[in-house]
Amino acid sequence: MMRVLPRLAFGAAAVLLACSAGGCSDQVTGLQPLRKFSDLVRPYKKTLTQAEQEAAITELQDEAEKHKNTEGEVESTASVTPAAAQ
């Protein structure tokens, strides 16, 4: 009798595990197609694609040019007037 209980418990656990995994398998895939591994790993990579690199460089150059133009406008509009002598 003592040898039957562990076997029965193990068998019941195996059946429950198989049933729960089988029930979830339909929900795992759903109607969406599976994504490629490279697409799943992409957010964790630190590299950019060629198009992303070009877009980032262009954006940085535009920001630098805008900052340079704004800096020039501030210098040209700012006037230094000496304080009135008392």
C-alpha positions in Angstrom: 0.0 0.0 0.0 2.8 2.4 0.8 4.4 1.9 -2.6 1.1 2.5 -4.4 0.5 6.0 -3.0 3.6 7.7 -4.4 3.0 6.1 -7.8 -0.6 7.3 -7.7 0.4 10.8 -6.7 3.0 11.0 -9.4 0.6 9.7 -12.0 -2.1 12.2 -11.0 0.4 15.0 -11.1 1.6 14.0 -14.6 -2.0 13.9 -15.9 -2.8 17.3 -14.4 0.3 18.8 -15.8 -0.4 17.4 -19.3 -4.0 18.6 -19.2 -3.1 22.1 -18.1 -0.4 22.4 -20.7 -2.7 21.1 -23.4 -5.4 23.5 -22.4 -3.1 26.5 -22.7 -1.5 25.5 -26.0 -4.5 26.8 -27.9 -4.2 30.2 -26.2 -0.5 30.5 -26.7 -0.5 30.9 -30.4 -4.0 32.3 -30.9 -4.7 33.8 -34.3 -1.4 35.8 -34.5 1.4 34.3 -36.5 4.6 33.4 -34.7 7.2 36.1 -34.7 10.8 35.5 -35.8 13.4 35.1 -33.1 15.4 38.1 -34.5 12.3 40.3 -34.1 11.9 39.2 -30.5 15.5 39.8 -29.6 15.6 43.2 -31.5 14.6 45.4 -28.5 17.5 44.0 -26.4 20.1 44.7 -29.1 22.0 48.0 -28.9 22.7 48.2 -32.6 20.6 50.2 -35.1 19.7 49.3 -38.6 21.3 51.3 -41.4 18.1 53.3 -41.9 17.8 54.0 -38.2 21.5 55.1 -38.1 20.9 57.6 -41.0 17.7 58.9 -39.3 19.5 59.5 -36.0 22.5 61.2 -37.7 20.2 63.5 -39.6 18.2 64.3 -36.5 21.4 65.1 -34.6 22.7 67.3 -37.4 19.4 69.2 -37.6 19.4 69.8 -33.8 23.0 71.0 -33.9 22.3 73.4 -36.7 19.1 74.6 -35.0 21.1 75.1 -31.8 23.9 76.9 -33.6 21.4 79.2 -35.4 19.5 79.9 -32.1 22.8 80.7 -30.4 23.7 83.2 -33.1 20.3 84.9 -32.8 20.7 85.3 -29.1 24.1 86.9 -29.5 23.0 89.3 -32.2 19.9 90.4 -30.3 21.5 90.8 -27.0 23.0 94.2 -26.4 25.3 95.1 -23.6 24.6 98.5 -22.1 26.8 99.9 -19.4 25.2 100.6 -16.1 24.5 104.3 -15.5 27.1 106.0 -13.4 25.9 107.5 -10.2 
